Amino acid sequence: MATTLSAADTGRLNQALATWRQWSPAFNSAPQWQAKLGGLSNINILVTAATAGADRQAVVRLHNNNAHLGVNRHTERSIQACAAQAGIAPAWLYWQQEFSVVEYVTGAHFCPGQDHRQLTSIGHCIYAIHQLSPSQGDAPAAGPASALDPQQHLQHYWQLALHAGATKPAGALHARRHRQLQAEIEVRLALALERQTPVWCHNDLSGANLLLDDQRLMVIDWEYSSPGQALFDLAVCIHSNRLNKQQATTLLGAYAEGLALQQVRPYLQVYAAIEALWFYLQNGNAAQLQARLTNRMLTNAGSELIGTSPASTK
């Protein structure tokens, strides 16, 4: 384990595993660390407990403090519990602010190049997410979740990037680069977005968070979920998975008859900028940030939807 986790994270994992008798449904024996799973935001550990019948498996997730990025753990807990009841998310076995335990679900991560036929199921699933009505009565300290406004969210990330650049000399946004990036951000902030009634959104529907098998589609990692804009949630899915025009049309048609790509296009531009800034806040790579914002790092499929660089349309 020492080769996969730091001493501090090993201590956090052991603390989480010590609560196993409180997990519900209960395990019959103490679970053991089996493998470190993927994930960019948190540390995810697959654990197994041997039983007389089949082994029980769960995922222990050690939470990082991502509140500044819009993560609200109480909201996440509430919306995922509601989604689990609807059969589209794994259920919590145990939850604390510092870590959580969720049932382990199998399935292949969505890959549009291989699983394009699953786009109809994904469209239906996103529609089901937007119909959820979670209760936050079990987390009164969190208060009611506020609706995510895509452009305000982008502005917040931009301000975080400016502050982060000041603390990361290698990735600092120098004057010329700052002016160029500011212009790209302002284009997206000036886009006309539709007025929509907020619905509950996942806000991170990348292929890594979509698990498919022959029987079902499960959605994982709900930490960015909040009330928000349905078109933005769809744009996240389209952009994160680099869907081409035909694939995006299939997805949108499954979500709602008559929903056109043109309605989603402004949200694609806003989310492309948010994603670029998110990666910058993780790695401090200012050159990569500029490349992403000017679309040079987007796939041809993504560019097909987003169009030419916003800088050329000013």
C-alpha positions as CSV (number, residue, x, y, z in Angstrom):
1,M,0.0,0.0,0.0
2,A,2.9,2.3,0.7
3,T,3.7,2.5,-3.0
4,T,0.2,3.6,-3.9
5,L,-0.8,5.9,-1.0
6,S,1.1,8.5,1.0
7,A,1.4,7.9,4.8
8,A,-1.2,10.5,5.4
9,D,-3.7,9.0,3.0
10,T,-3.0,5.5,4.3
11,G,-3.9,6.8,7.8
12,R,-7.1,8.3,6.3
13,L,-8.0,5.0,4.7
14,N,-7.4,3.1,7.9
15,Q,-9.7,5.5,9.7
16,A,-12.4,5.0,7.1
17,L,-12.0,1.2,7.2
18,A,-12.3,1.2,11.0
19,T,-16.0,2.3,10.6
20,W,-17.0,-0.9,8.7
21,R,-19.4,-2.1,11.4
22,Q,-21.4,1.0,10.8
23,W,-21.8,0.5,7.1
24,S,-25.3,-0.2,5.9
25,P,-26.0,-2.8,4.6
26,A,-23.5,-4.2,7.0
27,F,-20.4,-6.2,6.1
28,N,-19.9,-9.6,7.9
29,S,-16.2,-9.0,8.3
30,A,-13.6,-6.3,8.1
31,P,-13.0,-5.2,4.5
32,Q,-9.5,-5.2,3.1
33,W,-7.8,-2.8,0.6
34,Q,-7.8,-4.4,-2.9
35,A,-6.9,-1.7,-5.5
36,K,-6.6,2.0,-6.0
37,L,-9.2,3.1,-8.6
38,G,-9.1,6.1,-11.0
39,G,-10.3,9.6,-10.3
40,L,-9.0,13.1,-10.7
41,S,-10.6,14.8,-7.7
42,N,-10.6,12.3,-4.9
43,I,-8.8,9.1,-3.8
44,N,-10.9,6.0,-4.5
45,I,-10.0,2.6,-3.0
46,L,-11.7,-0.7,-3.9
47,V,-12.2,-2.9,-0.7
48,T,-13.3,-6.5,-0.4
49,A,-14.7,-8.5,2.5
50,A,-14.7,-12.3,2.2
51,T,-18.1,-13.9,3.1
52,A,-19.5,-17.4,3.1
53,G,-21.1,-16.7,-0.2
54,A,-19.9,-14.1,-2.7
55,D,-17.4,-11.5,-1.6
56,R,-18.7,-8.0,-0.7
57,Q,-17.1,-5.1,-2.5
58,A,-17.3,-1.3,-1.9
59,V,-15.4,1.8,-2.8
60,V,-14.0,4.0,-0.1
61,R,-13.5,7.5,-1.3
62,L,-11.2,9.9,0.6
63,H,-12.6,13.4,-0.1
64,N,-10.4,16.2,-1.2
65,N,-11.5,19.7,-0.1
66,N,-12.9,21.0,-3.4
67,A,-15.4,23.5,-2.0
68,H,-13.8,26.3,-3.9
69,L,-14.5,24.5,-7.1
70,G,-18.2,24.2,-6.3
71,V,-18.4,20.9,-4.5
72,N,-20.9,20.7,-1.7
73,R,-20.7,17.3,0.0
74,H,-24.1,17.6,1.7
75,T,-25.7,18.3,-1.7
76,E,-23.8,15.4,-3.2
77,R,-25.0,13.0,-0.5
78,S,-28.6,14.0,-1.0
79,I,-28.8,13.9,-4.8
80,Q,-26.9,10.6,-5.1
81,A,-29.2,9.0,-2.5
82,C,-32.1,10.1,-4.6
83,A,-30.5,8.8,-7.8
84,A,-29.7,5.5,-6.1
85,Q,-33.4,5.1,-5.2
86,A,-34.2,5.7,-8.9
87,G,-31.8,2.9,-9.8
88,I,-29.3,5.1,-11.7
89,A,-26.5,5.5,-9.1
90,P,-24.8,3.3,-6.5
91,A,-26.0,3.6,-3.0
92,W,-24.1,5.1,0.0
93,L,-23.0,2.6,2.6
94,Y,-21.5,5.2,4.9
95,W,-20.9,8.9,4.7
96,Q,-18.9,11.5,6.5
97,Q,-17.6,14.9,5.4
98,E,-14.0,13.6,5.1
99,F,-14.7,10.2,3.4
100,S,-17.6,8.1,2.2
101,V,-18.3,4.5,1.2
102,V,-20.4,3.5,-1.7
103,E,-21.4,0.2,-3.2
104,Y,-19.1,-1.0,-6.0
105,V,-20.8,-1.4,-9.3
106,T,-19.4,-3.1,-12.4
107,G,-19.6,-2.0,-15.9
108,A,-17.5,-0.5,-18.7
109,H,-16.9,3.3,-18.9
110,F,-18.7,4.9,-21.8
111,C,-16.5,5.3,-24.9
112,P,-18.4,7.0,-27.8
113,G,-16.1,5.4,-30.3
114,Q,-17.2,1.9,-29.1
115,D,-20.6,2.5,-27.4
116,H,-22.4,5.0,-29.7
117,R,-25.5,2.8,-29.6
118,Q,-25.7,3.6,-25.9
119,L,-26.3,7.3,-26.5
120,T,-30.1,6.8,-26.5
121,S,-29.9,5.2,-23.1
122,I,-27.6,8.0,-21.9
123,G,-30.1,10.6,-23.2
124,H,-32.9,8.9,-21.3
125,C,-30.8,8.7,-18.2
126,I,-30.0,12.4,-18.2
127,Y,-33.7,13.1,-18.6
128,A,-34.3,10.9,-15.5
129,I,-31.6,12.8,-13.5
130,H,-33.4,16.1,-14.4
131,Q,-36.6,14.7,-12.9
132,L,-35.1,13.9,-9.5
133,S,-36.4,15.8,-6.4
134,P,-33.9,15.0,-3.6
135,S,-34.7,16.0,0.0
136,Q,-31.9,17.7,1.9
137,G,-33.6,17.2,5.2
138,D,-30.9,14.9,6.4
139,A,-28.3,17.7,6.1
140,P,-29.9,20.8,7.4
141,A,-26.5,22.5,8.1
142,A,-25.9,22.7,4.3
143,G,-29.0,24.8,3.7
144,P,-30.8,24.8,0.4
145,A,-28.6,24.2,-2.6
146,S,-28.2,27.2,-4.9
147,A,-28.7,26.9,-8.6
148,L,-25.5,26.8,-10.7
149,D,-25.4,29.7,-13.3
150,P,-22.9,28.5,-16.0
151,Q,-21.5,32.0,-16.7
152,Q,-21.2,32.9,-13.0
153,H,-19.4,29.5,-12.6
154,L,-17.1,30.4,-15.4
155,Q,-16.3,33.8,-13.9
156,H,-15.6,32.2,-10.6
157,Y,-13.2,29.7,-12.2
158,W,-11.5,32.6,-14.0
159,Q,-10.9,34.5,-10.8
160,L,-9.5,31.3,-9.2
161,A,-7.2,30.9,-12.2
162,L,-5.9,34.4,-11.8
163,H,-5.2,33.8,-8.1
164,A,-3.6,30.4,-8.8
165,G,-1.3,31.9,-11.4
166,A,0.1,34.3,-8.8
167,T,1.1,31.4,-6.6
168,K,2.5,29.2,-9.5
169,P,5.3,31.1,-11.2
170,A,5.8,28.4,-13.9
171,G,2.1,28.7,-14.8
172,A,1.5,32.3,-14.2
173,L,-0.7,34.2,-16.7
174,H,1.7,36.8,-18.0
175,A,0.4,40.1,-19.2
176,R,0.0,39.3,-22.9
177,R,-1.4,35.8,-22.2
178,H,-3.7,37.3,-19.6
179,R,-5.2,39.8,-22.1
180,Q,-5.7,37.0,-24.7
181,L,-7.4,34.7,-22.2
182,Q,-9.5,37.5,-20.8
183,A,-10.8,38.2,-24.3
184,E,-11.7,34.5,-24.7
185,I,-13.5,34.5,-21.4
186,E,-15.4,37.7,-22.1
187,V,-16.7,36.2,-25.4
188,R,-18.3,33.3,-23.4
189,L,-19.6,35.6,-20.7
190,A,-21.4,37.6,-23.4
191,L,-23.2,34.6,-24.9
192,A,-27.0,34.7,-24.8
193,L,-28.2,31.7,-22.8
194,E,-31.8,30.5,-22.6
195,R,-33.7,31.2,-19.4
196,Q,-34.6,27.8,-18.0
197,T,-36.3,26.5,-14.8
198,P,-33.5,24.9,-12.7
199,V,-33.5,21.2,-12.5
200,W,-31.1,18.8,-10.6
201,C,-28.0,18.2,-12.7
202,H,-25.0,16.0,-12.5
203,N,-22.6,18.5,-14.1
204,D,-19.8,16.0,-14.8
205,L,-21.2,13.5,-17.2
206,S,-18.0,12.3,-18.8
207,G,-17.5,8.8,-19.9
208,A,-15.5,8.1,-16.8
209,N,-18.7,8.7,-14.8
210,L,-21.0,6.6,-16.9
211,L,-20.9,2.8,-16.3
212,L,-22.7,0.5,-18.8
213,D,-23.4,-3.2,-18.9
214,D,-26.0,-5.3,-20.6
215,Q,-28.6,-4.6,-18.0
216,R,-28.2,-1.0,-16.8
217,L,-26.6,2.4,-16.9
218,M,-25.1,3.7,-13.7
219,V,-23.9,7.2,-13.0
220,I,-21.1,7.8,-10.5
221,D,-19.2,10.7,-8.9
222,W,-22.0,13.2,-8.1
223,E,-19.8,15.7,-6.3
224,Y,-20.4,18.6,-8.7
225,S,-24.2,18.0,-8.8
226,S,-26.5,20.9,-8.0
227,P,-29.7,22.5,-9.3
228,G,-28.8,24.0,-12.7
229,Q,-29.5,24.3,-16.4
230,A,-30.5,21.2,-18.3
231,L,-28.9,22.5,-21.5
232,F,-25.6,23.0,-19.6
233,D,-25.7,19.4,-18.2
234,L,-26.2,18.1,-21.8
235,A,-23.4,20.3,-23.1
236,V,-21.1,18.8,-20.4
237,C,-21.9,15.3,-21.7
238,I,-21.4,16.3,-25.3
239,H,-18.1,18.2,-24.8
240,S,-16.6,15.8,-22.2
241,N,-17.1,12.8,-24.4
242,R,-16.1,14.7,-27.6
243,L,-19.3,13.6,-29.4
244,N,-19.6,14.4,-33.1
245,K,-22.6,16.1,-34.6
246,Q,-24.5,12.9,-35.3
247,Q,-23.8,11.5,-31.9
248,A,-24.8,14.7,-30.2
249,T,-28.0,14.7,-32.2
250,T,-28.8,11.2,-31.1
251,L,-28.2,12.1,-27.5
252,L,-30.4,15.2,-27.6
253,G,-33.2,13.4,-29.5
254,A,-33.3,10.8,-26.8
255,Y,-33.5,13.4,-24.1
256,A,-36.3,15.5,-25.7
257,E,-37.9,15.3,-29.1
258,G,-37.0,18.4,-31.2
259,L,-34.1,19.6,-29.0
260,A,-31.7,21.1,-31.5
261,L,-27.9,21.4,-31.3
262,Q,-28.1,25.1,-31.9
263,Q,-29.8,25.5,-28.5
264,V,-26.9,23.7,-26.8
265,R,-24.0,25.4,-28.7
266,P,-23.6,28.4,-26.4
267,Y,-23.4,26.1,-23.4
268,L,-20.7,24.0,-25.1
269,Q,-18.6,27.2,-25.4
270,V,-19.1,28.1,-21.8
271,Y,-18.3,24.6,-20.6
272,A,-15.2,24.2,-22.8
273,A,-13.8,27.3,-21.0
274,I,-14.8,25.9,-17.5
275,E,-13.1,22.6,-18.3
276,A,-9.9,24.3,-19.5
277,L,-9.8,26.4,-16.3
278,W,-10.4,23.3,-14.2
279,F,-7.4,21.6,-15.6
280,Y,-5.3,24.7,-15.2
281,L,-6.3,24.8,-11.5
282,Q,-5.0,21.2,-11.2
283,N,-1.8,21.5,-13.2
284,G,-0.9,25.2,-13.5
285,N,-0.1,24.7,-17.2
286,A,-0.9,28.2,-18.7
287,A,0.1,27.2,-22.2
288,Q,-2.3,24.3,-22.1
289,L,-5.0,26.6,-20.8
290,Q,-4.5,29.0,-23.7
291,A,-4.6,26.1,-26.2
292,R,-7.8,24.7,-24.8
293,L,-9.5,28.1,-24.8
294,T,-8.7,28.7,-28.4
295,N,-10.0,25.2,-29.3
296,R,-6.6,24.0,-30.7
297,M,-6.8,21.1,-28.2
298,L,-10.4,20.1,-29.0
299,T,-11.0,17.1,-31.2
300,N,-12.4,17.6,-34.7
301,A,-15.6,16.2,-33.4
302,G,-15.8,18.7,-30.7
303,S,-14.9,21.6,-33.0
304,E,-17.7,20.5,-35.3
305,L,-20.2,21.5,-32.6
306,I,-18.5,24.4,-31.0
307,G,-17.4,26.0,-34.3
308,T,-14.4,28.1,-34.9
309,S,-12.5,29.7,-32.1
310,P,-14.6,32.4,-30.4
311,A,-11.7,34.8,-30.9
312,S,-12.4,34.8,-34.6
313,T,-16.1,35.7,-34.1
314,K,-15.5,38.8,-32.1
